[in-house]
Amino acid sequence: MDMTILEPGLRLLAAIAAGALIGLNRDLHGKPTGVRIHALVALGAALLTAAGAEMSAQDASAASRIIQGIVGGIGFLGAGVIMRDDKGSRIMNLTTATSIWLTAALGIVCGLGAWKLAALGAVMAVIILTVGNSIDQALFGRLGREDDPATPP
């Protein structure tokens, strides 16, 4: 196999794996985004970042500008999943929107080839998504509230 394609290919596959891992958690919790969206967000971010890193040989600020564009632009995708309930008193899917933003960050890190950082970030994200809801529910229960107002029932 050509070594010039191996490294970028591994970066993209790592991004897909990290995004899919986060998306699997969202799917398991019945959220509006899942494996495909998160994997595609991570892949897109990694692809653009890797391309920017390649262009940096000619233009030192190319990768930086691409990363800024990804971070700014991903907010529109995340905003698309945020909703209010019928009464307008509860905001829903903020965690999912945040997971989309985090998935883009993981894709950027993979695109830069920072494997250890990407793996650590993905594992920490899954732990937070898995354990965090239980902690939130326990704390709000102690405060005499049924649930977090930002979390749908």
Secondary structure as the mmCIF struct_conf table of DSSP 4:
data_model
#
loop_
_struct_conf.conf_type_id
_struct_conf.id
_struct_conf.beg_label_comp_id
_struct_conf.beg_label_asym_id
_struct_conf.beg_label_seq_id
_struct_conf.end_label_comp_id
_struct_conf.end_label_asym_id
_struct_conf.end_label_seq_id
HELX_RH_AL_P HELX_RH_AL_P1 MET A 3 LEU A 28
TURN_TY1_P TURN_TY1_P1 HIS A 29 GLY A 30
BEND BEND1 PRO A 32 PRO A 32
HELX_RH_AL_P HELX_RH_AL_P2 VAL A 35 MET A 55
TURN_TY1_P TURN_TY1_P2 SER A 56 GLN A 58
TURN_TY1_P TURN_TY1_P3 ALA A 60 SER A 61
HELX_RH_AL_P HELX_RH_AL_P3 ALA A 62 ALA A 79
TURN_TY1_P TURN_TY1_P4 GLY A 80 VAL A 81
STRN STRN1 MET A 83 ARG A 84
TURN_TY1_P TURN_TY1_P5 ASP A 86 LYS A 87
BEND BEND2 GLY A 88 GLY A 88
STRN STRN2 ILE A 91 MET A 92
HELX_RH_AL_P HELX_RH_AL_P4 LEU A 94 GLY A 111
TURN_TY1_P TURN_TY1_P6 LEU A 112 GLY A 113
HELX_RH_AL_P HELX_RH_AL_P5 TRP A 115 ARG A 142
TURN_TY1_P TURN_TY1_P7 LEU A 143 GLY A 144
BEND BEND3 GLU A 146 ASP A 147
TURN_TY1_P TURN_TY1_P8 PRO A 149 ALA A 150
BEND BEND4 THR A 151 THR A 151
#
